[in-house]
Each structure stands twice: as C-alpha cells, then as structure tokens.
C-alpha cells in the first residue's frame, strides 16, 4: 500500500475536481466549499505522509499498470518531488479556505479549477518521463487559463489572451524538442535518458543538444526567465489575488523542470553534453534578477510589485541551478519554499488592503486608512522584512545561504554585486509601498468605517502563510538538513537511475 502513496497527490485532486462538478456540489455553494476544503486538507495530509515515507525509506517508484520503466509510465517520489508536492498541497489548502470567504462567488468553477491546477502541478513534479511533464503542463495550463479569467474584466481578458498565446507556442516548441530527443535516444524516461545521453556520438550529439536547448526555451517561458518573462507581471497582477497566490507555485514548475533535466540528463555525467545549458542559465538568471528588481521599483501597485518579486525569485533560483552543485541545490530548495510562501502571502495581503482602502485599492498612492491598520500593518511588516531578507525571518537564512554558496564560485564577482544591489532595491520598494499604503493620506476626511473587516478565514490563511515562513527559521535545522539530503539525492545520478529502472512496482 505504501507504493500507492505516490499516486495519491494526483488522484485525490482529480477526484475532488470531478466531485465538485457533479450534484450536489455543482449546485450548492456550501457543498462546494465543504468538499473543496476537505479534499484539499486530505491531499495535504497524504503529501506529508508521502514526504515522511520517502525521507525515511528512500525513493518510491510507482509503475502505472505494473509496466516498469522505461517502457511504462512511472511516478518517481524522491525527496525533491515530495517536498514540492507538499508545498503545492499546503498552498492549495490556503487558497481553498481563502476562496470560501467570498472569492468563490465570482464563478461556480473556482473550486474544481483549483484542484485541476493542483493535479497538473503535482503530476509535473512526480512524473518520471518528459512526455508526461508535457501532459501535466497542459493540464495545469488549461486550469490556469480559466482561473486567470475568474471574476471577469478587460484587464484579465487581455492578460489571459497574451498568456494563452505564449503558452500555446511554448507547448508546440516542447513537442518539437521531445520529438528530437525521442528520435535520438528512443526514450523519454528521465532515468533512461540520463543512461543513454553519455553514449551518444557523432551527429546524434548535436541533435540531442538541439532538443535540449529547445526544452530550455520552453522551461524559460514556463518559469518566466528573461526575455520570455513579459507575460508574468500582467497575468499575475490582473488575476484575482487568491488565484495569483496559487500561481506563485506555477513558475516553480518551470524551475523544477530545468533543475531536473539539466542536472540529471545533461549534468556532470552527460559526456559531450555535460552542463550544456549552464552558461545560458547563468546569463538569463542574472538578467532576470536585474529586470525583476527594476520592475519592483517601477511598480505602481502592490500586486504588480509582488508579481515582479516572483521574477526576482525565479532569477535567483535559476542562478543556483546553473551552479550545478549540492550546496547550491540545497540553498535553492530552501529559498524556493520561502519565496513561494511569502509571495503568496503578499498577494492575499494586497487583496485585503485593496478592499479596505476603497477606490485607492492597492495602488501606491495616498488614500483612506485601512480599517484594520494594526493587523494588516503587522502582516505587511513581517512580509516585507521576509522579502528583504532581514533577521530573524526565513528570507535572511535563504539570502545568507545563497551568498555563502556562491562565494567561492567563478561567478561570485558578477552575482554578489547584482544580488546585493537587488536587495537594496527591494528595501527601497517595500519601504515606499508601506509608506504609501499605511501613512500617506490624500483624503483626510475619508472614513474606513464603511469597509468590512477581513473575513476570519482570510486572516487565518494570511497569518498561516506568514507563520510558515517563520517556522522555516524556528525549525531551520530540520529544514536545511532536509534540503541538503534532497540535493544530495538529486545529484546522485547513478543511484536515481538504478532506483527508477530497477525499482518499478
């Protein structure tokens, strides 16, 4: 039965989405809310159990239909993938509960779409072959198209159109890249590909390199690396904030795919194709950090500022992928969890601030006072300090780990100045945002008494996300040790290949 655990993070969201579309959930808002929250919590509980099982007993390989790799479809639950599905499920619980406060009233398919998105994200993290990465990408993208439109409006329609067109092009390029790699290698199973790439010679090396670089283009689009990043700020800032909070995990799917493919398949054991994407990843990462920092400084509202923070985090993560060593990967995993939680919290905080400021919304201009200044102000301070990287919050631990990891690398002379100047830009931007949102008053007669207090569920989810970030520091020893073990397992290419090709159920 333990083996079946690897399939449950995919099956449970799929089951939840189907149940939510059928009577009585399809016609009853209360039933939808209850079932969505229940299934989200159950999915999270299962992912935690899976994470513990994998940590204690090693990689779980689940061969669907009992067809072993490389011939069948396999799900591979290692420490990296289980960490990310647990993070996704936790975020799913928060979004489902937050939506029950009223956001789900804007569309009857809100809750089913949440679970379809979680299904796609979890599948992309767990699958052991690249073709099913493509399949699960499409599942999560279809759900995200609809969620982006949740609530309606011209800005959402415009952003959704750009998002759909770019991702349709990306999907086409993905298929072309997979076709080239399959033609050369005769397999798309990640472990089997890692086994065969070092054996390539002659023209096959160049074909495999072309296919691998096409995948790099796709993953750059999915993770919003420069110059394929332009869709993200508009899409994330136009989406309903609760949807944007869930979208915080989506760019991490692209980062994960980049990490998995260019560490396992085209990593240090790839022969002539060893680290083939490293120089590209490094240059694109630095450029993305710079453009993200500029976007943060130029943002005119809190949601756009947060969307650009996502770009900064993506650039940082990809820079660590480019370093291709265990310590860098461990720092990446810690920073990934931290950045996902805090950006999701900032999107939700922007929603509460906008609701209570009336016409000014979350724009960084003077307006009326929020009705709950102490609650929202305290949450903003904690989130801001976490983003900036001030002690004692998780951003500080992540930043120090990243700087320590890059200190002795060849790229330190480039990375350190860029990263530290970016940090200064974040301090300026967050300080300006806090001043505008909580201190500046253009309408001195404005009264916040007609604004509604934040719903208890909204407050609970927001505080929970911020508290989770703090827990990353309180239980820092456990978190950093897990990250190191997960990174070590990922970089043990031979061990991973043997587990998948010989461990199918």
Secondary structure, 3 states (H helix, E strand, C coil): CHHHHHHHHHHHHHHHHHHHHCCCCCCCHHHHHHHHHHHHHHHHHHHHHHHHHHHHHCCEEEEHHHCCCCCCCEEEECHHHHHHHHHHHHHHHHHHHHHCCCHHHHCCCHHHHHHHHHHHHHHHHHECEHHHHHHHHHHHHHHHHHHHCCCCCHHHHHHHHHHHHHHHHHHHHHHHHHHHHHHHHCCCEHHHHHHHHCCCCCHHHHHHHHHHHHHHHHHHHHHCCCCCCHHHHHHHHHCCHHHHHHHCCHHHHHHHHHHHHHHHHCCCCCHHHCCCCHHHHHHHHHHHHHHHHHHHHHCCEHHHHHHHHHHHHHHHHHHHHHHCCHHHHHHHHHHHHHHHHHHHHHHHHHHHHHHHCHHHCCECCCCCCCCCHHHHHHHHHHHHHHHHCCCCCHHHHHHHHHHHHHCCCCCHHHHHHHHHHHHHHHHHHHHHHHHHHHCCCCCCCCCHHHCCCCCHHHHHHHHHHHHHHHHHHHCHHHHHHHHHHHHHHHHCHHHHHHHHHHCCC
